[in-house]
Amino acid sequence: MDFICPNSPFVWDGSTFSKCFDDMILDFATNMVTIFIILIIGITQRSPRQNQRINLMEKVFLHILPLVGACLSSVDVILLLKEKLHGEFVSYHEWLSSCSEFTVWTIIVLLSRCACFHCLFCHRILCFWWIIKPVMGILHQLVTFSSFEVLKCLKEICLVLLDIMFGISINIIRVKRASSRRSSIEESLLSVDGDVEEDCNTDSSYWDLMAFKSIDSVMNRGVIKQLDFEDLLGLPTDMDPSTCHSKLLSCWQAQRSCNCTNPSLVRAICCAYGYPYICLGLLKVVNDSIGFAGPLLLNKLIKFLQQGSGHLDGYVLAIALGLTSIL
């Protein structure tokens, strides 16, 4: 370990995680897991018949975002090469961290150019992992803030935001492409045969999904007359309490019959309610983590205002605080 982390503690340096731990665990290990997942899914799920056309928004998400990520991550590699050429010492953990980040985005850029690998980005495991990956990026970012290096902080903020945007985008793409077999939790809130003019269709844009355009007909009905009890949206069938109870009970009985000695309630819940609820819970965890970073950034910004620093670090913290508020 001295070879990789010379003159540095591996985990704790007295006040925060050491630079070696940050680079090796929070950055390098996360990137290697990402590369492993991408390669395994790419080898096993490659589809030579995949000729599905992608729209403009999907091209932006799958082509431009990874390209921006590759450009940003290449900055660290270029700076390390520059330091090495000038005879400065560069630790191996810095090389591993920077090169692994650049490799992740480069692989995504290359695979996004091949039509047969487009199904890779809609795979549940990759979508699940890209919800967890930004959490590790936020921890890595908090360690970077302690160094107060302006350019590095800006780069890390941009990379974390790219991770979050890419994770959200591939989950949205997966949901839209799986619309034929999606559960009612992902369906439009209003039925197509409603008595009000409806514009909800299966090819709605991403902005329509994020802006909840599916309730426009209810708002139009409210303009015509005062809404009453009959105008309320009914729960989907599989979200009715009695249906949920019956489904959970049947899954629990199946668990008891398959494993009489040690039935698993967690497996029964996962079997009953499925993958969409897990994704919603993980997105909530990411959202809460971003909200938790807001007070920490505000505290650091107040300290800078009290100290009267003349550097650009205060601007970096203010921009980061604004971005966390938007997200």
C-alpha positions in Angstrom: 0.0 0.0 0.0 3.0 2.3 0.5 3.6 1.9 -3.2 0.2 3.3 -4.1 -0.2 5.8 -1.2 3.3 7.0 -0.3 3.5 9.4 2.7 -0.2 9.3 3.2 -2.6 7.4 5.6 -4.9 5.1 3.7 -8.2 6.0 5.4 -8.1 8.9 7.8 -5.7 11.9 8.0 -7.0 13.4 11.3 -9.8 15.6 10.1 -11.4 13.9 7.1 -10.8 11.0 4.7 -7.3 10.9 3.3 -6.7 11.8 -0.4 -5.6 8.1 -1.0 -8.9 6.7 0.4 -10.9 9.3 -1.5 -9.1 8.4 -4.8 -9.0 4.6 -4.3 -12.4 3.8 -2.8 -14.8 6.7 -3.5 -13.5 7.2 -7.1 -11.4 4.4 -8.5 -13.4 1.5 -7.0 -16.7 3.1 -8.0 -15.4 3.6 -11.6 -14.1 0.0 -11.8 -17.5 -1.3 -10.6 -19.2 0.8 -13.3 -16.8 -0.5 -16.0 -17.4 -4.1 -14.8 -21.2 -3.7 -15.0 -21.0 -2.1 -18.4 -18.8 -4.8 -19.9 -20.8 -7.7 -18.4 -24.1 -6.3 -19.6 -22.6 -5.4 -23.0 -21.3 -8.9 -23.5 -24.4 -10.7 -22.3 -27.1 -8.4 -23.6 -25.7 -7.3 -27.0 -28.6 -7.2 -29.5 -27.6 -7.4 -33.2 -31.2 -6.9 -34.2 -31.4 -3.5 -32.4 -32.1 -0.9 -35.0 -34.5 1.2 -32.9 -34.4 4.9 -33.9 -33.6 7.4 -31.1 -35.0 10.8 -30.9 -33.2 14.1 -30.4 -33.4 14.1 -26.6 -32.1 10.6 -26.4 -29.2 11.6 -28.7 -28.4 14.5 -26.3 -28.5 12.2 -23.2 -26.6 9.2 -24.8 -24.1 11.1 -26.9 -23.5 14.7 -25.7 -23.5 14.1 -21.9 -20.9 11.3 -22.0 -18.8 13.4 -24.4 -18.8 16.3 -22.0 -18.0 13.9 -19.1 -15.0 12.5 -21.1 -13.7 16.0 -21.8 -14.0 17.0 -18.2 -12.3 13.9 -16.9 -9.5 14.2 -19.4 -8.5 17.5 -17.7 -7.1 15.7 -14.7 -5.2 13.3 -16.9 -3.7 16.2 -18.9 -2.7 18.0 -15.7 -1.1 14.9 -14.3 0.9 14.4 -17.5 2.0 18.0 -17.4 3.2 17.6 -13.8 5.0 14.4 -14.7 6.8 16.0 -17.6 7.9 18.9 -15.4 9.5 16.3 -13.0 7.0 16.6 -10.2 6.0 13.6 -8.2 2.5 12.2 -9.0 1.1 9.5 -6.7 -0.3 6.3 -8.3 -3.7 6.7 -6.6 -4.1 10.0 -8.5 -3.3 8.2 -11.8 -5.8 5.4 -11.0 -8.5 7.9 -10.0 -8.2 10.2 -13.0 -7.7 7.4 -15.7 -10.6 5.3 -14.4 -13.0 8.2 -14.6 -11.8 9.0 -18.1 -12.2 5.3 -19.1 -15.8 5.1 -17.9 -16.9 8.1 -20.0 -14.9 7.0 -23.0 -16.5 3.5 -22.9 -19.9 5.0 -22.8 -19.1 7.4 -25.7 -17.9 4.4 -27.8 -20.8 2.2 -27.0 -23.4 4.9 -27.5 -22.2 5.1 -31.1 -23.1 1.5 -31.8 -26.8 0.8 -32.3 -26.5 -2.8 -31.1 -25.4 -1.5 -27.6 -28.3 1.0 -27.1 -30.2 -1.6 -25.1 -27.3 -1.6 -22.6 -28.3 1.9 -21.3 -31.9 0.6 -20.6 -30.8 -2.3 -18.5 -32.2 -2.3 -15.0 -28.9 -3.1 -13.3 -27.1 -0.2 -15.0 -30.0 2.2 -14.2 -30.0 0.9 -10.6 -26.2 1.5 -10.3 -26.3 4.9 -11.8 -28.7 6.0 -9.0 -26.1 4.9 -6.4 -23.0 6.2 -8.3 -23.8 10.0 -7.7 -23.9 9.3 -3.9 -20.3 8.2 -4.0 -19.6 11.2 -6.2 -21.1 13.5 -3.6 -18.9 12.0 -0.9 -15.9 12.4 -3.1 -16.9 16.0 -3.7 -17.1 16.8 0.0 -13.6 15.5 0.5 -12.5 17.7 -2.5 -14.1 20.8 -0.9 -11.7 20.4 2.1 -8.8 21.0 -0.2 -10.2 24.4 -1.4 -8.8 24.0 -4.9 -11.1 26.1 -7.1 -10.6 24.5 -10.5 -10.7 21.0 -9.0 -13.9 21.8 -7.0 -15.6 23.2 -10.2 -14.6 20.1 -12.2 -15.9 17.7 -9.5 -19.2 19.6 -9.2 -19.7 19.3 -13.0 -18.9 15.6 -13.0 -21.3 14.9 -10.1 -24.0 16.9 -11.9 -23.3 14.9 -15.1 -23.6 11.6 -13.2 -27.0 12.7 -11.8 -28.2 13.9 -15.2 -27.1 10.8 -17.0 -28.6 8.5 -14.3 -31.9 10.3 -14.5 -31.9 10.3 -18.3 -31.2 6.6 -18.8 -33.9 5.7 -16.2 -36.4 7.9 -18.2 -35.4 6.3 -21.5 -35.8 2.8 -19.9 -39.3 3.7 -18.7 -40.4 5.1 -22.0 -39.0 2.2 -24.0 -40.7 -0.3 -21.7 -44.0 1.4 -21.9 -45.7 -1.6 -23.4 -45.1 -3.7 -20.2 -44.8 -1.0 -17.6 -46.8 -1.1 -14.4 -49.6 1.3 -13.6 -47.3 3.3 -11.3 -45.6 4.6 -14.5 -48.8 5.0 -16.6 -50.7 8.2 -17.2 -52.9 9.3 -14.3 -55.9 9.7 -16.6 -57.5 7.2 -18.8 -57.7 7.8 -22.5 -61.5 7.4 -22.6 -62.2 10.3 -20.3 -65.0 12.7 -21.0 -62.6 15.7 -21.2 -60.3 16.5 -24.1 -57.2 14.5 -23.6 -53.8 14.9 -25.1 -52.0 12.2 -23.2 -50.3 9.7 -25.6 -47.5 7.2 -25.4 -45.1 9.4 -27.4 -45.1 12.3 -25.0 -41.9 14.2 -24.6 -39.5 14.1 -21.7 -40.6 17.6 -20.7 -44.2 16.5 -20.6 -43.2 13.7 -18.1 -41.3 16.1 -15.9 -43.9 18.8 -16.0 -46.8 16.4 -15.2 -48.7 17.3 -18.4 -51.0 14.3 -17.8 -53.1 16.3 -15.4 -53.8 19.1 -17.9 -57.3 17.7 -18.6 -58.2 17.9 -14.9 -57.1 21.6 -14.9 -59.1 22.2 -18.1 -62.1 20.6 -16.4 -61.6 23.0 -13.4 -61.8 26.0 -15.8 -65.2 24.8 -17.0 -66.8 23.9 -13.7 -66.0 23.5 -10.0 -64.4 20.2 -9.3 -66.3 17.7 -7.1 -65.7 14.3 -5.7 -66.4 12.5 -9.0 -63.6 14.5 -10.7 -60.9 13.1 -8.4 -58.4 10.7 -9.9 -59.0 7.1 -8.9 -56.1 4.9 -7.8 -54.8 2.3 -10.3 -56.0 -1.2 -9.7 -52.7 -2.5 -8.4 -52.3 0.4 -6.0 -55.6 -0.2 -4.3 -55.0 -1.2 -0.6 -56.9 -4.5 -0.9 -55.1 -5.4 -4.1 -51.7 -4.6 -2.5 -52.6 -6.7 0.6 -53.7 -9.6 -1.5 -50.5 -9.5 -3.6 -48.2 -9.2 -0.6 -50.1 -12.1 1.1 -49.8 -14.3 -1.9 -46.0 -13.6 -2.3 -45.5 -14.2 1.5 -47.3 -17.6 1.2 -45.1 -18.4 -1.8 -42.0 -17.6 0.3 -43.2 -19.8 3.1 -43.9 -22.7 0.8 -40.5 -22.4 -0.9 -38.5 -21.8 2.2 -40.4 -23.1 5.3 -37.5 -22.7 7.7 -36.5 -19.1 6.9 -38.9 -17.2 4.7 -37.8 -13.7 3.6 -40.1 -10.8 4.1 -37.9 -8.6 2.0 -38.1 -10.9 -1.0 -41.8 -11.1 -0.6 -42.1 -7.3 -0.7 -39.8 -7.1 -3.7 -41.8 -9.7 -5.5 -45.1 -8.0 -4.7 -44.2 -4.4 -5.5 -41.4 -4.8 -8.0 -38.6 -2.8 -9.4 -40.2 0.7 -10.0 -40.7 1.2 -6.2 -37.1 0.4 -5.6 -36.0 3.0 -8.2 -38.3 5.6 -6.6 -36.8 4.9 -3.2 -33.2 5.2 -4.5 -34.1 8.5 -6.3 -35.4 9.8 -3.0 -32.2 8.8 -1.3 -30.2 10.7 -3.9 -32.5 13.7 -3.5 -32.1 13.7 0.3 -28.3 13.4 0.0 -28.2 16.4 -2.3 -30.4 18.3 0.2 -28.0 17.3 3.0 -25.1 18.8 1.1 -26.8 22.2 1.0 -26.4 23.1 4.7 -22.7 22.0 4.6 -22.0 24.2 1.6 -23.9 27.1 3.3 -21.8 26.6 6.5 -18.5 26.8 4.4 -19.8 29.9 2.6 -20.6 31.7 5.8 -17.1 30.9 7.1 -15.6 32.4 3.9 -17.7 35.5 4.3 -16.6 35.9 7.9 -12.9 35.4 7.0 -13.1 37.8 4.0 -11.2 35.6 1.6 -10.1 37.2 -1.6 -9.9 34.0 -3.6 -12.6 32.5 -5.9 -13.5 29.7 -3.4 -16.5 31.6 -2.2 -17.9 31.9 -5.7 -17.4 28.1 -6.1 -19.3 27.4 -2.9 -22.1 29.9 -3.9 -22.5 28.2 -7.3 -22.5 24.7 -5.8 -25.1 25.9 -3.2 -27.3 27.2 -6.0 -27.0 24.0 -8.0 -28.0 21.8 -5.0 -31.1 24.1 -4.5 -32.1 23.6 -8.1 -31.7 19.9 -8.0 
